[in-house]
Amino acid sequence: MALSAEVAEIIEHFQWLTEEQSNNLPKDKLEEVGTELADTLIYLVRLADKLDIDLLTAAVNKIELNEQKYPVERAKGSAKKYTEYDK
């Protein structure tokens, strides 16, 4: 639950911004986002530790799965879920 709250605090910084504004945060806002990202990372690492999950291995496995589900030639430029691709 704490992890979810920290992620929500990150979202608050971007919720009403345009993409351009999000990419050009003032230094003070960027530092605030960095602090919230750090909080999120700490909770995530702690949760993985408690569950005995190797986050790096899990991330590599997830990237490989996504590469299979969303091949570049079918997914690039599309917001479709992999189950919506033409068979």
N, C-alpha and C positions, 0 to 999 in steps of 0.2 A: 504494500500500500504506500509506503514511503517513496518507493521508486516511482510510482505513478504520480505522486504529488510533485516530485522533483522534475519529471518530464513536463508536467503541466506548467511549471514555472519557466521552463525554456520556451514553451509555446507562447506564453504571455508576451514575450519580447517580440514575437513575429506575427502575431495573430492579425493585426490590422495593417501590416506593412505591405507595400508592393514588393515584387521580386527585386527591383532595383534598390529600394530602401533596405531590404534584408541583406543585400550584398554589400551595402555601404554604411554599416552601422558606425555611429560615432564611437570614439575610443572608450568613453565611459560605459556605453551600452555593451560594447564588445567585451569589456572586462566583466560586466555583470553576467553576460551569457556564458563566459568562460567559467565563472564561479558555479553557475547552475549546471553546466556540463560536468564539471569536476564532482559536484554532489551526486549527480546521476551515475557517473562512473564508479564512485566509491560504493554506492548502494548495489550496483550491478556486480561489481567484483566480489563484494561481501556475500551476496546471494549465491553466486557461482561457487564460492569457497565453501559455504555451508552445505551446498548440494553436491559438492565434489565434482563439479563440471569444469573441464578445461575450456575456457572461453575462446582461446585462440583456435583450438581444434574444432570447436562447435562453429565458429565463424567460417573457417575454411570449408567445413562440410556444407554449411548453408549456402555459401557462394557457389560451390559445385552443383548443388541441387538447383539453385536459381538458374545457372547456366543451362541446365538440362530443360527446365520448365520454360525458360524465356530465352530461346536462342536469338541471337542478335538479328538474324535475317527475318525473323518473324515478329520480334518484340520492339525493335527500334522505332521510336516515334509513335508507339501505340500505348494506350492506357488499359488495354484489354487484359483480363486475367487469362492465364494459360488455358483454362477450361473453355474459353470463348474462341480460341483459334479454330479456323476451319480445319477439319480433319483431312 
